[in-house]
Amino acid sequence: MSTINILLIDDHTLFRTGLRFLLSQIENFNVIGEATDGLMGIKLAEQLRPDVVLLDLDMPTMSGREALPQLLISQPNLAILILTVSESSDDLMECMRLGARGFLLKNIDADFLVSSIYKAIDGDSVLSPEMTSKLISQLRSPTQPADDLGLSTLTQREKETLQFLAKGASNKGIARAMNIAESTVKVHVQNILRKLELHSRVQAAIFAVEHEIDKD
């Protein structure tokens, strides 16, 4: 497996030091830089072009919330994982809507973090177990009025795939249900994200539920 270059953005020096040490133990992980706030992180990301960013939310100068969309401007496919102490469902929804590939609490164990990084690189979205129920609860709130927002550009197969994404199905599960190859599902997901100008599967799922596509 090729090297995965990782950028750490967190204002706590001790936490970053421990995180760097942990990730350095993984054979194909390479921590290429550290930043103490969002502004510095954006500059480093532009210089270093990481594959993954581990981003804290609450930092001085520029928060992770402010940095997240700007990081994705120059690298739309960048895998950004929020790593935070915040268990706020509002923070969760905001970050996933903005394009984070995952929302992880800092109390997760090392194995979960490592597996989350691999999943994010593969295009999947990841959440700490405690946050999953909060996401579901938020998605059950009243939906926004449906409008076009690129929906008319989706093929019928892509709309079907979007319905499965709203249910949290994996690529393998979608392939089985639709009787198509898993590689074809990946193409459908990529097309959905591109056409709807989204960055992650969770964003797509949120979009589908908010616009009642999951009920079609």
C-alpha positions in Angstrom: 0.0 0.0 0.0 1.3 3.5 -0.9 2.2 6.0 1.8 -0.6 8.0 3.3 0.6 11.6 4.1 -1.1 13.1 7.1 -1.4 16.7 8.4 -2.2 17.4 12.0 -4.1 20.6 12.9 -4.6 20.9 16.7 -3.6 23.6 19.2 -2.6 21.2 22.0 1.1 20.3 21.7 0.9 17.3 24.0 -2.0 15.8 22.0 -0.2 16.3 18.7 3.0 14.8 20.0 1.1 11.7 21.1 -0.8 11.5 17.9 2.3 11.8 15.8 4.0 9.0 17.8 1.0 6.8 17.4 0.7 7.3 13.7 4.4 6.8 13.2 4.0 3.2 14.4 1.9 2.5 11.3 4.1 1.3 8.5 2.5 3.4 5.6 1.5 6.4 7.6 3.6 9.6 7.3 2.9 12.7 9.4 4.2 15.4 7.1 3.3 18.5 9.1 1.7 20.0 12.2 -0.3 23.2 12.7 -1.5 24.9 15.8 -4.5 26.7 14.2 -6.7 26.6 11.1 -4.9 29.4 9.3 -1.5 27.8 9.6 -3.1 24.5 8.7 -4.5 25.9 5.4 -1.1 27.3 4.5 0.6 24.0 5.3 -2.0 22.0 3.3 -1.4 24.1 0.2 2.4 23.5 0.5 2.4 19.9 1.5 -0.7 18.5 -0.2 -1.6 15.8 2.4 -3.9 12.9 1.7 -5.5 13.1 5.2 -6.0 16.0 7.6 -6.9 15.4 11.3 -8.6 18.6 12.3 -9.5 19.9 15.7 -12.6 22.2 16.0 -11.8 24.7 18.7 -8.5 26.6 18.1 -7.3 30.1 18.3 -6.9 32.4 15.3 -9.0 30.2 13.0 -11.2 27.3 14.2 -11.6 24.0 12.5 -15.1 25.0 11.4 -13.7 28.0 9.5 -10.7 26.1 8.1 -12.7 23.0 6.9 -14.3 24.6 3.7 -11.1 26.5 2.8 -9.0 23.3 3.0 -11.4 21.7 0.5 -11.2 24.6 -2.0 -7.7 23.7 -3.1 -8.1 20.0 -2.5 -11.7 18.9 -3.1 -11.0 15.3 -2.5 -8.9 15.8 0.6 -10.0 13.3 3.4 -10.6 15.5 6.4 -11.4 13.8 9.7 -12.6 16.0 12.6 -10.9 14.9 15.8 -12.5 16.7 18.7 -13.9 16.6 22.3 -17.2 18.1 21.1 -20.2 15.8 21.2 -22.5 18.5 19.8 -24.9 17.2 17.2 -24.9 20.8 15.7 -21.1 20.6 15.3 -21.5 17.1 13.7 -24.0 18.2 11.2 -22.2 21.4 10.3 -18.9 19.6 9.7 -20.4 16.8 7.6 -22.4 19.3 5.5 -19.2 21.3 5.0 -17.4 18.2 3.6 -15.6 16.4 6.5 -15.1 12.7 5.8 -15.5 11.8 9.4 -16.3 13.1 12.9 -14.3 11.4 15.6 -14.1 12.0 19.4 -10.7 12.1 21.0 -11.6 9.3 23.4 -11.5 6.7 20.5 -8.9 4.0 20.7 -5.9 3.8 18.4 -7.2 0.9 16.3 -10.5 2.8 15.6 -8.5 5.9 14.5 -6.2 3.9 12.2 -9.2 2.0 10.6 -11.0 5.4 10.2 -8.1 6.8 8.3 -8.0 3.9 5.9 -11.8 4.1 5.4 -11.6 7.8 4.7 -8.9 7.3 2.1 -11.2 4.8 0.4 -13.9 7.4 0.2 -16.1 6.2 3.1 -17.4 8.4 5.9 -16.7 7.5 9.6 -18.2 8.5 12.9 -17.4 7.7 16.5 -20.1 5.3 17.8 -21.5 7.9 20.2 -22.2 10.3 17.3 -24.1 7.9 15.0 -27.3 8.1 17.0 -27.0 11.9 17.1 -26.7 12.0 13.3 -29.8 9.8 12.9 -31.7 12.0 15.4 -30.8 15.1 13.4 -31.8 13.5 10.1 -35.3 12.8 11.6 -35.9 16.5 12.1 -38.2 18.3 9.6 -36.8 18.3 6.1 -35.9 21.3 4.0 -38.1 22.0 0.9 -37.0 19.9 -2.0 -35.6 21.8 -5.0 -33.5 20.8 -8.0 -29.9 21.4 -6.7 -28.6 19.1 -9.4 -31.1 16.3 -8.9 -32.2 16.5 -12.5 -28.7 15.6 -13.6 -28.7 12.2 -11.8 -29.4 9.1 -13.7 -32.0 6.6 -12.4 -29.3 4.3 -11.2 -27.6 7.2 -9.4 -30.8 8.1 -7.7 -31.2 4.5 -6.6 -27.6 4.5 -5.3 -28.4 7.8 -3.4 -31.4 6.1 -1.7 -29.1 3.4 -0.4 -26.5 5.9 0.8 -29.3 7.5 2.8 -29.7 4.2 4.6 -26.0 3.9 5.4 -25.4 1.0 3.0 -21.8 0.1 2.1 -20.7 -0.2 -1.5 -20.7 -4.0 -1.2 -24.3 -3.9 0.1 -25.4 -1.5 -2.6 -23.8 -3.7 -5.3 -25.6 -6.8 -3.9 -29.0 -5.0 -3.7 -28.7 -3.5 -7.2 -27.1 -6.6 -8.7 -24.2 -4.6 -10.1 -20.4 -4.7 -9.7 -18.9 -2.9 -6.6 -16.7 -0.9 -9.0 -19.9 0.4 -10.7 -21.3 1.5 -7.4 -18.1 3.5 -6.7 -18.5 5.2 -10.1 -22.2 6.0 -9.2 -21.1 7.5 -5.8 -18.4 9.6 -7.4 -20.9 10.9 -10.0 -23.4 11.7 -7.3 -20.9 13.7 -5.2 -19.7 15.5 -8.3 -23.1 16.4 -9.7 -24.5 17.5 -6.3 -21.2 19.3 -5.4 -20.8 17.2 -2.2 -17.6 15.9 -0.6 -18.6 12.8 1.3 -21.1 9.9 1.5 -22.5 11.3 4.7 -23.2 14.6 3.0 -25.0 12.7 0.3 -27.0 10.8 2.9 -28.0 14.0 4.6 -29.0 15.6 1.3 -31.1 12.6 0.4 -33.0 12.6 3.7 -33.4 16.4 3.8 -34.9 16.3 0.3 -36.9 13.1 0.9 -35.1 11.2 -1.8 -34.9 8.3 0.6 -38.7 7.9 0.4 -38.8 7.6 -3.3 
